Amino acid sequence: MSSKLNRRGFMAAAGATGVAASLITADASHAAAVQNANRRVIVGVMGTGGRGTGLASAFARLPNVEVSVVCDVDAARVGRASAAVAKVTGRPGPRAVEDFRRILDDKAVDLLVVATCNHWHAPAAILACAAGKHVYVEKPCSYNPREGELLVQAARKHRRNVQMGNQRRSYAGVIRAMDELRNGAIGRVYMAQSWYQSNRGPTGRGKPADVPKGLNYALWQGPAPHRPFRDNYLHYKWHWFWHWGNGELGNNGIHIIDLCRWGLGVDYPTRVVSSGGRYRFDDDQETPDSHVVSFEFEGRKQITWEGFSCSRQIARPYHALFHGERGTMTLSDTSYAFFDPAGKETRREKVQSGDTPHFNNLLAAIRNNERLNSEILEGHKSTLLCHLGNIAHRTGRTIRCNSKDGTILNDKEAAALWTREYQKGFEPRV
Ligand SMILES: NC(=O)c1ccc[n+]([C@@H]2O[C@H](COP(=O)([O-])OP(=O)(O)OC[C@H]3O[C@@H](n4cnc5c(N)ncnc54)[C@H](O)[C@@H]3O)[C@@H](O)[C@H]2O)c1
């Protein structure tokens, strides 16, 4: 039967009875949904350090997903990532490229995974949206507040699904915990405390050095105004230099601050205060290793975050503590628990960790328009809190913000850190 006939038959049936028509429509849309649900999604991965390689392997394991290309400016790393994917699939590894614009040129690629250093996250994600790609962008989704705003605009303008790598938004146990908070399990929630602990070593004193063989340092720097190479910038240590990184607050604080914001039901702060510094070691590191930040919101609510990058001696068994008018709730990657006002535990529920649900959620949004668990506007709002905490730290002043969009009020020096200078030719634009 030709498709024309098919359509005629369908129209006749539709004319005969409305019920039949709606059944046929429902059937057809179900069939289309099933077909979409199985649609092959082609993925390119940019940045193949520990995280990017993990993401490439994880996406390659998912049904009807092909990681067709991996990219890094470090030739050794991209080769290793391609081999890691080959090990997962049992087939030859994906194509390895140095310049991510080759991924953007590749019409077959549906999704760009951005797992580079933070200063590349938003500029690359914005270009990817313009090239028609959906994006999984690692946290923090931007290097500064303006980039976050532009990324949201790019997602809207090009109608792309952009999801940040705050994977706890897709843990079923965390979603249940947040629902319970919202349904009043501890009454009105007014405060959330959060922290991060680690046992990091020194960043050291760097010295000028030759760029290692196989590393395209100019492309690694990309949008950040270019600086001569020193031997304690990369890999990974860029997190601790303001020129590229966002300190521990933007590195690990973001994960839990995002959950605090979700649990409290708040968006943009009114006041941000920071104290701390590079206390544990005396070296080149610019970002604090000991950091206390607080964010106040309208409606008598507050989030606090404490970062202990170099002390996990008394590791606390959970990451966040929500205070409500009728009790408290703790939250970790393995459980959440309720306590009565006297501090007695009344109930504990399991949380299962694992990133796969977050990836599957993005794939379902791409294939079937399902709602993203961490749509980029939410990622931006949580990332912005980290930027504001760092701006308060760098200026040494309390930051006052417009509660409608987080913009900084009455402080020119702080407001100047909303954006940065860019290396010519790499300015992000929407
Ligand atoms: N969601 C999570 O749980 C999680 C966990 C770890 C890391 N991360 C995030 O992932 C990102 C990467 O972390 P990492 O530990 O792998 O860092 P890393 O510094 O070890 O790796 C970054 C890689 O990106 C590459 N890169 C830089 N510019 C590039 C460019 N223009 N094109 C291609 N490659 C480029 C670097 O050469 C390097 O190999 C960070 O932003 C981090 O915050 C997220």
The ligand as an ORCA input file, in Angstrom:
! r2SCAN-3c Opt
* xyz 0 1
  N      30.343     15.823     37.108
  C      31.346     15.306     37.764
  O      31.159     14.526     38.697
  C      32.749     15.657     37.369
  C      33.820     14.880     37.845
  C      35.115     15.239     37.462
  C      35.327     16.349     36.656
  N      34.260     17.081     36.217
  C      34.479     18.266     35.350
  O      35.001     17.807     34.111
  C      35.950     18.710     33.591
  C      37.247     17.965     33.271
  O      37.784     17.433     34.453
  P      39.122     16.560     34.439
  O      39.351     16.160     35.849
  O      39.048     15.526     33.400
  O      40.184     17.708     34.052
  P      41.576     17.609     33.254
  O      42.257     18.907     33.331
  O      42.321     16.400     33.729
  O      41.098     17.308     31.754
  C      40.635     18.298     30.890
  C      41.005     17.888     29.488
  O      40.463     18.824     28.560
  C      41.442     19.017     27.542
  N      41.185     20.266     26.822
  C      41.393     21.541     27.195
  N      41.046     22.394     26.223
  C      40.623     21.624     25.184
  C      40.133     21.913     23.883
  N      40.037     23.164     23.418
  N      39.766     20.880     23.088
  C      39.873     19.609     23.521
  N      40.336     19.277     24.734
  C      40.704     20.276     25.566
  C      42.759     19.019     28.290
  O      43.864     18.836     27.437
  C      42.533     17.854     29.249
  O      42.915     16.629     28.700
  C      36.124     19.808     34.640
  O      35.427     20.948     34.249
  C      35.505     19.240     35.906
  O      34.883     20.237     36.681
  C      32.986     16.740     36.546
*
